[in-house]
Amino acid sequence: MDKLRVDILGLSTSPHTNGAYALILYEVEGKRKLPIIIGGFEAQAIALKLENIKPPRPFTHDLFKNIADTFNLRVTEVVIDELHNETFYAKVVCEMDGEVREIDARPSDAIAIAVRFEAPIYVSEEIMSEAGIREEQQASGESGEEAGGEEQGSPELEATVSSASPQSLTLDELQRKLEDAINNEEYEEAARLRDEISRHKDHS
């Protein structure tokens, strides 16, 4: 599996999903970004660690880190490696006593763990090609084809609500709106539009 190193651009609230956030990953040696919808608890767990804020009591991911440290278990990397029915899947790669194991996880949990272990985050090339937003799209007018969620970043990223219902728009109109969202760096809105474009193509 070809995989790409990514890092966290930031988090923003999602106006389309109550209590959800947009986690934006960016390609370290490229120009693509990958938005993923995650839950509020996981978003908080990621944000607190990125800001080096220690909660009064350990979060679930902090507890995992404490247990892992106690038993000399090391997280070497996390990989977002599958996308099915607009849902991302990930694996946490662990090493203990020379033995390496892969543990299935939601991307949000995997990333919350990765930031605590300072472990690298990867995305498969296949998923980035399928669901990533390319900066070249801003100039070429091409559009990403599909998006995924999990249940999407700096706080400055704001998503706009389309004035027309996505279901009432043609594929060309959706693609134009996707290009506008990318140009305006409205990545969560872009992810939502990619979902709708994917559904249009599936039913065409």
DRENZALUM-667992 format. One record per residue (C-alpha): residue in one letter; x, y, z; residue number from 1. Coordinates in Angstrom, 2 decimals, decimal comma, always signed. Last residue first. Layout:
! residues N
<site><residu>A</residu><u>X</u><v>Y</v><w>Z</w><num>NUM</num></site>
...
***
This chain:
! residues 204
<site><residu>S</residu><u>-26,50</u><v>+8,34</v><w>-12,89</w><num>204</num></site>
<site><residu>H</residu><u>-27,28</u><v>+7,14</v><w>-9,36</w><num>203</num></site>
<site><residu>D</residu><u>-23,69</u><v>+6,59</v><w>-8,20</w><num>202</num></site>
<site><residu>K</residu><u>-22,59</u><v>+9,77</v><w>-9,98</w><num>201</num></site>
<site><residu>H</residu><u>-25,16</u><v>+11,90</v><w>-8,17</w><num>200</num></site>
<site><residu>R</residu><u>-24,23</u><v>+10,27</v><w>-4,84</w><num>199</num></site>
<site><residu>S</residu><u>-20,55</u><v>+11,09</v><w>-5,43</w><num>198</num></site>
<site><residu>I</residu><u>-21,40</u><v>+14,69</v><w>-6,32</w><num>197</num></site>
<site><residu>E</residu><u>-23,40</u><v>+14,92</v><w>-3,06</w><num>196</num></site>
<site><residu>D</residu><u>-20,50</u><v>+13,64</v><w>-0,99</w><num>195</num></site>
<site><residu>R</residu><u>-18,16</u><v>+16,01</v><w>-2,82</w><num>194</num></site>
<site><residu>L</residu><u>-20,49</u><v>+18,88</v><w>-1,88</w><num>193</num></site>
<site><residu>R</residu><u>-20,25</u><v>+17,96</v><w>+1,80</w><num>192</num></site>
<site><residu>A</residu><u>-16,45</u><v>+17,81</v><w>+1,59</w><num>191</num></site>
<site><residu>A</residu><u>-16,32</u><v>+21,21</v><w>-0,09</w><num>190</num></site>
<site><residu>E</residu><u>-18,52</u><v>+22,68</v><w>+2,65</w><num>189</num></site>
<site><residu>E</residu><u>-16,06</u><v>+21,31</v><w>+5,21</w><num>188</num></site>
<site><residu>Y</residu><u>-13,17</u><v>+22,73</v><w>+3,20</w><num>187</num></site>
<site><residu>E</residu><u>-14,32</u><v>+26,31</v><w>+2,84</w><num>186</num></site>
<site><residu>E</residu><u>-10,92</u><v>+27,46</v><w>+1,58</w><num>185</num></site>
<site><residu>N</residu><u>-12,63</u><v>+30,16</v><w>-0,56</w><num>184</num></site>
<site><residu>N</residu><u>-11,21</u><v>+28,69</v><w>-3,78</w><num>183</num></site>
<site><residu>I</residu><u>-12,15</u><v>+25,20</v><w>-2,55</w><num>182</num></site>
<site><residu>A</residu><u>-15,74</u><v>+26,28</v><w>-1,85</w><num>181</num></site>
<site><residu>D</residu><u>-15,99</u><v>+27,94</v><w>-5,26</w><num>180</num></site>
<site><residu>E</residu><u>-14,71</u><v>+24,79</v><w>-7,00</w><num>179</num></site>
<site><residu>L</residu><u>-17,26</u><v>+22,68</v><w>-5,11</w><num>178</num></site>
<site><residu>K</residu><u>-20,02</u><v>+25,11</v><w>-6,09</w><num>177</num></site>
<site><residu>R</residu><u>-19,01</u><v>+24,71</v><w>-9,74</w><num>176</num></site>
<site><residu>Q</residu><u>-19,03</u><v>+20,91</v><w>-9,33</w><num>175</num></site>
<site><residu>L</residu><u>-22,49</u><v>+21,02</v><w>-7,78</w><num>174</num></site>
<site><residu>E</residu><u>-23,78</u><v>+23,14</v><w>-10,65</w><num>173</num></site>
<site><residu>D</residu><u>-22,33</u><v>+20,71</v><w>-13,21</w><num>172</num></site>
<site><residu>L</residu><u>-23,92</u><v>+17,75</v><w>-11,39</w><num>171</num></site>
<site><residu>T</residu><u>-27,30</u><v>+19,46</v><w>-11,40</w><num>170</num></site>
<site><residu>L</residu><u>-28,71</u><v>+21,03</v><w>-8,25</w><num>169</num></site>
<site><residu>S</residu><u>-31,97</u><v>+20,13</v><w>-6,50</w><num>168</num></site>
<site><residu>Q</residu><u>-30,39</u><v>+17,54</v><w>-4,17</w><num>167</num></site>
<site><residu>P</residu><u>-27,83</u><v>+20,08</v><w>-3,03</w><num>166</num></site>
<site><residu>S</residu><u>-30,65</u><v>+22,31</v><w>-1,68</w><num>165</num></site>
<site><residu>A</residu><u>-30,13</u><v>+25,89</v><w>-2,79</w><num>164</num></site>
<site><residu>S</residu><u>-28,75</u><v>+28,68</v><w>-0,63</w><num>163</num></site>
<site><residu>S</residu><u>-25,68</u><v>+26,62</v><w>+0,19</w><num>162</num></site>
<site><residu>V</residu><u>-24,55</u><v>+26,80</v><w>+3,79</w><num>161</num></site>
<site><residu>T</residu><u>-21,07</u><v>+28,18</v><w>+4,20</w><num>160</num></site>
<site><residu>A</residu><u>-18,24</u><v>+26,58</v><w>+6,09</w><num>159</num></site>
<site><residu>E</residu><u>-15,81</u><v>+28,65</v><w>+8,14</w><num>158</num></site>
<site><residu>L</residu><u>-12,11</u><v>+27,90</v><w>+8,53</w><num>157</num></site>
<site><residu>E</residu><u>-10,72</u><v>+30,42</v><w>+11,00</w><num>156</num></site>
<site><residu>P</residu><u>-10,77</u><v>+27,84</v><w>+13,80</w><num>155</num></site>
<site><residu>S</residu><u>-7,93</u><v>+26,05</v><w>+11,97</w><num>154</num></site>
<site><residu>G</residu><u>-8,54</u><v>+22,99</v><w>+10,32</w><num>153</num></site>
<site><residu>Q</residu><u>-13,97</u><v>+18,02</v><w>+9,12</w><num>152</num></site>
<site><residu>E</residu><u>-19,81</u><v>+9,77</v><w>+12,04</w><num>151</num></site>
<site><residu>E</residu><u>-16,57</u><v>+9,50</v><w>+10,19</w><num>150</num></site>
<site><residu>G</residu><u>-16,86</u><v>+11,32</v><w>+6,96</w><num>149</num></site>
<site><residu>G</residu><u>-15,85</u><v>+10,69</v><w>+3,41</w><num>148</num></site>
<site><residu>A</residu><u>-15,70</u><v>+12,55</v><w>+0,17</w><num>147</num></site>
<site><residu>E</residu><u>-15,86</u><v>+11,68</v><w>-3,48</w><num>146</num></site>
<site><residu>E</residu><u>-15,00</u><v>+13,07</v><w>-6,89</w><num>145</num></site>
<site><residu>G</residu><u>-12,56</u><v>+15,89</v><w>-6,39</w><num>144</num></site>
<site><residu>S</residu><u>-13,11</u><v>+18,68</v><w>-8,88</w><num>143</num></site>
<site><residu>E</residu><u>-11,19</u><v>+20,09</v><w>-11,81</w><num>142</num></site>
<site><residu>G</residu><u>-11,43</u><v>+23,84</v><w>-12,43</w><num>141</num></site>
<site><residu>S</residu><u>-7,76</u><v>+24,05</v><w>-13,40</w><num>140</num></site>
<site><residu>A</residu><u>-6,66</u><v>+26,93</v><w>-11,17</w><num>139</num></site>
<site><residu>Q</residu><u>-8,46</u><v>+26,17</v><w>-7,92</w><num>138</num></site>
<site><residu>Q</residu><u>-8,33</u><v>+22,46</v><w>-8,68</w><num>137</num></site>
<site><residu>E</residu><u>-4,55</u><v>+22,66</v><w>-8,43</w><num>136</num></site>
<site><residu>E</residu><u>-5,00</u><v>+22,94</v><w>-4,66</w><num>135</num></site>
<site><residu>R</residu><u>-6,20</u><v>+19,33</v><w>-4,68</w><num>134</num></site>
<site><residu>I</residu><u>-8,95</u><v>+18,22</v><w>-2,31</w><num>133</num></site>
<site><residu>G</residu><u>-8,52</u><v>+14,60</v><w>-1,24</w><num>132</num></site>
<site><residu>A</residu><u>-11,30</u><v>+12,02</v><w>-1,44</w><num>131</num></site>
<site><residu>E</residu><u>-10,35</u><v>+9,54</v><w>-4,15</w><num>130</num></site>
<site><residu>S</residu><u>-6,70</u><v>+10,37</v><w>-4,74</w><num>129</num></site>
<site><residu>M</residu><u>-6,11</u><v>+10,73</v><w>-1,01</w><num>128</num></site>
<site><residu>I</residu><u>-7,89</u><v>+7,44</v><w>-0,41</w><num>127</num></site>
<site><residu>E</residu><u>-5,82</u><v>+5,57</v><w>-3,00</w><num>126</num></site>
<site><residu>E</residu><u>-2,58</u><v>+7,17</v><w>-1,84</w><num>125</num></site>
<site><residu>S</residu><u>-3,20</u><v>+5,77</v><w>+1,63</w><num>124</num></site>
<site><residu>V</residu><u>-3,18</u><v>+8,32</v><w>+4,43</w><num>123</num></site>
<site><residu>Y</residu><u>-0,42</u><v>+8,54</v><w>+7,03</w><num>122</num></site>
<site><residu>I</residu><u>-0,02</u><v>+10,03</v><w>+10,48</w><num>121</num></site>
<site><residu>P</residu><u>+3,35</u><v>+10,03</v><w>+12,25</w><num>120</num></site>
<site><residu>A</residu><u>+3,53</u><v>+9,28</v><w>+15,98</w><num>119</num></site>
<site><residu>E</residu><u>+4,01</u><v>+12,04</v><w>+18,55</w><num>118</num></site>
<site><residu>F</residu><u>+2,63</u><v>+9,51</v><w>+21,06</w><num>117</num></site>
<site><residu>R</residu><u>-0,11</u><v>+11,87</v><w>+22,23</w><num>116</num></site>
<site><residu>V</residu><u>-0,67</u><v>+13,23</v><w>+18,71</w><num>115</num></site>
<site><residu>A</residu><u>-1,05</u><v>+9,68</v><w>+17,41</w><num>114</num></site>
<site><residu>I</residu><u>-3,68</u><v>+8,73</v><w>+20,00</w><num>113</num></site>
<site><residu>A</residu><u>-6,01</u><v>+11,58</v><w>+19,03</w><num>112</num></site>
<site><residu>I</residu><u>-5,24</u><v>+10,69</v><w>+15,40</w><num>111</num></site>
<site><residu>A</residu><u>-6,30</u><v>+7,05</v><w>+15,85</w><num>110</num></site>
<site><residu>D</residu><u>-9,40</u><v>+8,08</v><w>+17,79</w><num>109</num></site>
<site><residu>S</residu><u>-10,47</u><v>+10,48</v><w>+15,04</w><num>108</num></site>
<site><residu>P</residu><u>-9,54</u><v>+8,03</v><w>+12,27</w><num>107</num></site>
<site><residu>R</residu><u>-11,78</u><v>+5,34</v><w>+13,81</w><num>106</num></site>
<site><residu>A</residu><u>-9,74</u><v>+2,35</v><w>+14,87</w><num>105</num></site>
<site><residu>D</residu><u>-8,53</u><v>-1,09</v><w>+13,80</w><num>104</num></site>
<site><residu>I</residu><u>-5,40</u><v>-2,26</v><w>+15,63</w><num>103</num></site>
<site><residu>E</residu><u>-2,23</u><v>-3,29</v><w>+13,79</w><num>102</num></site>
<site><residu>R</residu><u>+0,39</u><v>-5,30</v><w>+15,69</w><num>101</num></site>
<site><residu>V</residu><u>+4,19</u><v>-5,26</v><w>+15,73</w><num>100</num></site>
<site><residu>E</residu><u>+6,22</u><v>-7,54</v><w>+18,02</w><num>99</num></site>
<site><residu>G</residu><u>+9,69</u><v>-6,40</v><w>+19,10</w><num>98</num></site>
<site><residu>D</residu><u>+8,77</u><v>-6,39</v><w>+22,78</w><num>97</num></site>
<site><residu>M</residu><u>+5,81</u><v>-4,12</v><w>+22,04</w><num>96</num></site>
<site><residu>E</residu><u>+5,09</u><v>-2,26</v><w>+18,81</w><num>95</num></site>
<site><residu>C</residu><u>+1,78</u><v>-0,67</v><w>+17,83</w><num>94</num></site>
<site><residu>V</residu><u>+0,30</u><v>+0,39</v><w>+14,47</w><num>93</num></site>
<site><residu>V</residu><u>-3,06</u><v>+2,14</v><w>+14,88</w><num>92</num></site>
<site><residu>K</residu><u>-5,27</u><v>+1,43</v><w>+11,88</w><num>91</num></site>
<site><residu>A</residu><u>-7,84</u><v>+3,64</v><w>+10,20</w><num>90</num></site>
<site><residu>Y</residu><u>-11,28</u><v>+3,62</v><w>+8,60</w><num>89</num></site>
<site><residu>F</residu><u>-13,05</u><v>+6,43</v><w>+6,73</w><num>88</num></site>
<site><residu>T</residu><u>-16,79</u><v>+6,44</v><w>+6,05</w><num>87</num></site>
<site><residu>E</residu><u>-18,35</u><v>+7,66</v><w>+2,78</w><num>86</num></site>
<site><residu>N</residu><u>-19,78</u><v>+4,19</v><w>+2,07</w><num>85</num></site>
<site><residu>H</residu><u>-16,34</u><v>+2,63</v><w>+2,45</w><num>84</num></site>
<site><residu>L</residu><u>-13,00</u><v>+4,43</v><w>+2,73</w><num>83</num></site>
<site><residu>E</residu><u>-9,96</u><v>+2,49</v><w>+3,92</w><num>82</num></site>
<site><residu>D</residu><u>-6,33</u><v>+3,12</v><w>+4,87</w><num>81</num></site>
<site><residu>I</residu><u>-6,09</u><v>+5,97</v><w>+7,33</w><num>80</num></site>
<site><residu>V</residu><u>-2,75</u><v>+4,95</v><w>+8,84</w><num>79</num></site>
<site><residu>V</residu><u>-1,42</u><v>+5,52</v><w>+12,35</w><num>78</num></site>
<site><residu>E</residu><u>+2,24</u><v>+5,26</v><w>+13,28</w><num>77</num></site>
<site><residu>T</residu><u>+4,76</u><v>+3,80</v><w>+15,75</w><num>76</num></site>
<site><residu>V</residu><u>+2,54</u><v>+3,51</v><w>+18,84</w><num>75</num></site>
<site><residu>R</residu><u>+4,78</u><v>+2,13</v><w>+21,59</w><num>74</num></site>
<site><residu>L</residu><u>+3,93</u><v>-0,33</v><w>+24,34</w><num>73</num></site>
<site><residu>N</residu><u>+6,25</u><v>-0,27</v><w>+27,35</w><num>72</num></site>
<site><residu>F</residu><u>+3,62</u><v>-1,66</v><w>+29,73</w><num>71</num></site>
<site><residu>T</residu><u>+3,31</u><v>+1,50</v><w>+31,82</w><num>70</num></site>
<site><residu>D</residu><u>+3,73</u><v>+3,73</v><w>+28,77</w><num>69</num></site>
<site><residu>A</residu><u>+0,84</u><v>+1,97</v><w>+27,03</w><num>68</num></site>
<site><residu>I</residu><u>-1,37</u><v>+2,34</v><w>+30,11</w><num>67</num></site>
<site><residu>N</residu><u>-0,62</u><v>+6,07</v><w>+30,34</w><num>66</num></site>
<site><residu>K</residu><u>-1,18</u><v>+6,56</v><w>+26,60</w><num>65</num></site>
<site><residu>F</residu><u>-4,51</u><v>+4,70</v><w>+26,74</w><num>64</num></site>
<site><residu>L</residu><u>-5,54</u><v>+6,86</v><w>+29,70</w><num>63</num></site>
<site><residu>D</residu><u>-4,66</u><v>+9,99</v><w>+27,74</w><num>62</num></site>
<site><residu>H</residu><u>-6,86</u><v>+8,73</v><w>+24,88</w><num>61</num></site>
<site><residu>T</residu><u>-9,75</u><v>+8,16</v><w>+27,30</w><num>60</num></site>
<site><residu>F</residu><u>-9,30</u><v>+11,66</v><w>+28,72</w><num>59</num></site>
<site><residu>P</residu><u>-7,15</u><v>+12,09</v><w>+31,82</w><num>58</num></site>
<site><residu>R</residu><u>-8,48</u><v>+14,20</v><w>+34,71</w><num>57</num></site>
<site><residu>P</residu><u>-7,86</u><v>+17,91</v><w>+35,23</w><num>56</num></site>
<site><residu>P</residu><u>-7,24</u><v>+18,31</v><w>+31,47</w><num>55</num></site>
<site><residu>K</residu><u>-3,70</u><v>+19,17</v><w>+30,29</w><num>54</num></site>
<site><residu>I</residu><u>-3,57</u><v>+21,82</v><w>+27,57</w><num>53</num></site>
<site><residu>N</residu><u>-0,66</u><v>+21,37</v><w>+25,17</w><num>52</num></site>
<site><residu>E</residu><u>-2,56</u><v>+23,23</v><w>+22,41</w><num>51</num></site>
<site><residu>L</residu><u>-2,27</u><v>+20,25</v><w>+20,06</w><num>50</num></site>
<site><residu>K</residu><u>-3,18</u><v>+17,98</v><w>+22,99</w><num>49</num></site>
<site><residu>L</residu><u>-6,31</u><v>+19,94</v><w>+23,82</w><num>48</num></site>
<site><residu>A</residu><u>-7,34</u><v>+20,12</v><w>+20,15</w><num>47</num></site>
<site><residu>I</residu><u>-7,13</u><v>+16,35</v><w>+19,57</w><num>46</num></site>
<site><residu>A</residu><u>-9,19</u><v>+15,45</v><w>+22,65</w><num>45</num></site>
<site><residu>Q</residu><u>-11,68</u><v>+18,22</v><w>+21,88</w><num>44</num></site>
<site><residu>A</residu><u>-12,16</u><v>+16,94</v><w>+18,33</w><num>43</num></site>
<site><residu>E</residu><u>-12,62</u><v>+13,41</v><w>+19,70</w><num>42</num></site>
<site><residu>F</residu><u>-15,36</u><v>+14,60</v><w>+22,06</w><num>41</num></site>
<site><residu>G</residu><u>-17,04</u><v>+16,70</v><w>+19,35</w><num>40</num></site>
<site><residu>G</residu><u>-17,31</u><v>+13,93</v><w>+16,81</w><num>39</num></site>
<site><residu>I</residu><u>-15,45</u><v>+13,74</v><w>+13,52</w><num>38</num></site>
<site><residu>I</residu><u>-16,12</u><v>+14,75</v><w>+9,89</w><num>37</num></site>
<site><residu>I</residu><u>-12,99</u><v>+14,27</v><w>+7,75</w><num>36</num></site>
<site><residu>P</residu><u>-11,45</u><v>+16,81</v><w>+5,35</w><num>35</num></site>
<site><residu>L</residu><u>-8,38</u><v>+15,72</v><w>+3,32</w><num>34</num></site>
<site><residu>K</residu><u>-6,05</u><v>+18,31</v><w>+1,83</w><num>33</num></site>
<site><residu>R</residu><u>-3,85</u><v>+18,01</v><w>-1,24</w><num>32</num></site>
<site><residu>K</residu><u>-0,80</u><v>+20,06</v><w>-2,18</w><num>31</num></site>
<site><residu>G</residu><u>+2,06</u><v>+17,64</v><w>-1,69</w><num>30</num></site>
<site><residu>E</residu><u>+4,92</u><v>+16,62</v><w>+0,55</w><num>29</num></site>
<site><residu>V</residu><u>+3,21</u><v>+17,04</v><w>+3,91</w><num>28</num></site>
<site><residu>E</residu><u>-0,30</u><v>+16,31</v><w>+2,58</w><num>27</num></site>
<site><residu>Y</residu><u>-2,85</u><v>+18,18</v><w>+4,68</w><num>26</num></site>
<site><residu>L</residu><u>-5,41</u><v>+16,93</v><w>+7,18</w><num>25</num></site>
<site><residu>I</residu><u>-8,52</u><v>+18,92</v><w>+8,00</w><num>24</num></site>
<site><residu>L</residu><u>-10,74</u><v>+17,78</v><w>+10,89</w><num>23</num></site>
<site><residu>A</residu><u>-14,23</u><v>+19,22</v><w>+10,44</w><num>22</num></site>
<site><residu>Y</residu><u>-16,27</u><v>+19,09</v><w>+13,62</w><num>21</num></site>
<site><residu>A</residu><u>-19,54</u><v>+17,53</v><w>+14,74</w><num>20</num></site>
<site><residu>G</residu><u>-21,97</u><v>+18,65</v><w>+17,44</w><num>19</num></site>
<site><residu>N</residu><u>-24,89</u><v>+19,01</v><w>+15,04</w><num>18</num></site>
<site><residu>T</residu><u>-23,90</u><v>+18,15</v><w>+11,49</w><num>17</num></site>
<site><residu>H</residu><u>-24,30</u><v>+20,73</v><w>+8,71</w><num>16</num></site>
<site><residu>P</residu><u>-22,73</u><v>+23,69</v><w>+10,50</w><num>15</num></site>
<site><residu>S</residu><u>-19,50</u><v>+21,75</v><w>+11,12</w><num>14</num></site>
<site><residu>T</residu><u>-17,15</u><v>+23,43</v><w>+13,58</w><num>13</num></site>
<site><residu>S</residu><u>-13,52</u><v>+23,83</v><w>+12,58</w><num>12</num></site>
<site><residu>L</residu><u>-10,34</u><v>+21,91</v><w>+13,28</w><num>11</num></site>
<site><residu>G</residu><u>-6,73</u><v>+22,27</v><w>+12,18</w><num>10</num></site>
<site><residu>L</residu><u>-4,14</u><v>+21,69</v><w>+9,50</w><num>9</num></site>
<site><residu>I</residu><u>-3,19</u><v>+18,35</v><w>+10,98</w><num>8</num></site>
<site><residu>D</residu><u>-0,35</u><v>+16,49</v><w>+9,30</w><num>7</num></site>
<site><residu>V</residu><u>-0,07</u><v>+14,01</v><w>+6,46</w><num>6</num></site>
<site><residu>R</residu><u>+2,55</u><v>+11,50</v><w>+5,32</w><num>5</num></site>
<site><residu>L</residu><u>+1,42</u><v>+9,58</v><w>+2,23</w><num>4</num></site>
<site><residu>K</residu><u>+0,90</u><v>+5,85</v><w>+1,83</w><num>3</num></site>
<site><residu>D</residu><u>+1,36</u><v>+3,38</v><w>-1,01</w><num>2</num></site>
<site><residu>M</residu><u>+0,00</u><v>+0,00</v><w>+0,00</w><num>1</num></site>
***
